[in-house]
């Protein structure tokens, strides 16, 4: 399980809130790129709803 982006050109999947990840949080690729500037790979992240 991990936080990941969408296929190139598929940001609409996030806007439409499509459930396709089998439990992983997904973000627009631009948002993933921004997140990676601040969080190192392997950092434990708690997702709160």
C-alpha angles and dihedrals in degrees: 000000000000148000109270146160132246131259112287111282094014102106087125088074088068094044090050091046092231112184103224106126102082091234104325119123109243128199137182108275091246089056092049090052090051093047091051089059089064106029125055121224108266096033112140109241126192114210111209120192 
